[in-house]
Amino acid sequence: MTPTYSDGYRFALDDLPGPIFGAWILLQGLTGGGPLPILLGLAAVGFTLFKRHRRYDLYEDALVVSYFVPRVLAVYMRDIESVQVVRQPTVGPVVSIRRKAGANVIIRPSNPEEMASRLNDALNA
């Protein structure tokens, strides 16, 4: 099945501190700091890869969010209550997906208005 719409993740400056901090701690451990900085650095880099979106694919019945590591989040249209574009102070416009039950999903596609429009069209279909 092919997606009806796909979009990529939009980079923002707040994406930099986590990986830089993790790499710095890891480097400190590798240059003689001991095993704790190595473990903390690996944990920070792993957490960043686990939580960072890579791609958004919209299908007729679901939005699939792909991450850098083999992790996928599927949000089914039947579970979505509303979709809107919200402006966040540090990253700019994002798409807020309010679920009928469970936690809301915030995504940062490169074209948030188009993604929200396509999601709303899919909800109304």
C-alpha positions as MATLAB code, in Angstrom:
seq = 'MTPTYSDGYRFALDDLPGPIFGAWILLQGLTGGGPLPILLGLAAVGFTLFKRHRRYDLYEDALVVSYFVPRVLAVYMRDIESVQVVRQPTVGPVVSIRRKAGANVIIRPSNPEEMASRLNDALNA';
ca = [
       0.000    0.000    0.000;
       1.415    3.376   -0.944;
       0.926    6.504    1.147;
      -1.378    9.245   -0.127;
       1.019   11.888    1.225;
       4.536   11.821    2.687;
       6.588   14.496    4.391;
       9.906   14.699    6.186;
      10.923   16.005    9.567;
      11.658   19.749    9.838;
      14.947   20.497   11.589;
      15.050   23.187   14.283;
      17.859   24.516   16.454;
      16.477   22.772   19.538;
      17.471   19.463   17.884;
      21.177   20.165   18.455;
      21.743   20.191   22.251;
      20.782   16.550   22.928;
      23.102   14.864   20.424;
      25.926   17.344   21.034;
      25.711   16.855   24.802;
      25.562   13.061   24.401;
      28.544   13.033   22.038;
      30.528   15.327   24.369;
      29.881   13.069   27.391;
      30.776    9.996   25.319;
      34.019   11.659   24.188;
      34.865   12.501   27.802;
      34.434    8.870   28.744;
      36.492    7.604   25.829;
      39.380    9.958   26.654;
      39.822    8.585   30.143;
      36.722    9.590   32.067;
      35.740    6.052   32.919;
      32.750    3.842   32.180;
      30.004    6.112   33.572;
      30.405    8.909   30.990;
      30.562    6.289   28.231;
      27.277    4.764   29.402;
      25.618    8.157   29.848;
      26.804    9.315   26.416;
      25.542    6.160   24.732;
      22.233    6.504   26.573;
      21.845   10.141   25.434;
      22.630    9.290   21.807;
      20.321    6.250   21.916;
      17.505    8.284   23.443;
      17.905   10.909   20.718;
      17.698    8.279   17.987;
      14.710    6.627   19.673;
      12.720    9.868   19.980;
      13.621   11.697   16.716;
      11.092   11.553   13.884;
      12.349   10.909   10.386;
       9.331   10.662    8.135;
       5.538   11.001    8.131;
       3.418    8.838    5.807;
      -0.308    9.456    5.500;
      -2.440    6.519    4.389;
      -6.208    6.380    3.938;
      -6.721    4.961    7.420;
      -3.617    5.989    9.402;
      -0.719    8.368    9.885;
       2.556    6.487   10.277;
       5.440    8.247   12.046;
       8.849    6.663   11.388;
      11.805    7.218   13.694;
      15.570    6.873   13.130;
      15.723    3.482   14.837;
      13.383    0.637   13.863;
      10.415    2.217   15.599;
       7.097    3.197   14.057;
       4.046    4.924   15.528;
       0.712    4.394   13.773;
      -2.109    6.814   14.564;
      -5.361    5.539   13.077;
      -7.895    8.014   11.692;
     -10.682    6.480   13.790;
      -8.700    7.459   16.925;
      -8.146   11.122   15.948;
     -10.462   13.757   17.399;
      -8.962   16.889   15.809;
      -5.907   18.213   13.962;
      -4.560   21.738   14.088;
      -1.424   23.725   13.375;
       0.023   25.206   16.567;
       2.925   27.627   16.842;
       5.532   26.638   19.423;
       7.973   29.340   20.542;
      11.192   27.382   20.034;
      10.442   25.412   16.857;
       7.725   27.295   14.996;
       4.573   25.709   13.587;
       3.846   22.076   14.453;
       0.869   19.797   13.839;
      -1.007   18.831   16.990;
      -3.060   15.650   16.697;
      -5.607   15.268   19.473;
      -6.622   11.667   20.057;
      -9.966   10.513   21.393;
      -8.108    8.490   24.019;
      -4.457    8.539   24.959;
      -1.725   11.104   24.581;
      -1.752   13.790   21.909;
       0.803   13.528   19.112;
       2.937   16.495   18.075;
       4.739   16.220   14.733;
       7.039   18.634   12.903;
       6.654   18.070    9.171;
       8.444   20.342    6.722;
       5.062   21.646    5.530;
       2.753   21.705    8.592;
      -0.163   23.464    6.873;
      -0.268   20.898    4.054;
      -0.014   17.986    6.507;
      -2.833   19.375    8.681;
      -4.979   19.985    5.602;
      -4.424   16.437    4.325;
      -5.127   14.959    7.771;
      -8.350   16.953    8.089;
      -9.404   15.857    4.590;
      -8.756   12.231    5.546;
     -10.750   12.670    8.766;
     -13.721   14.126    6.888;
     -13.693   11.406    4.198;
];
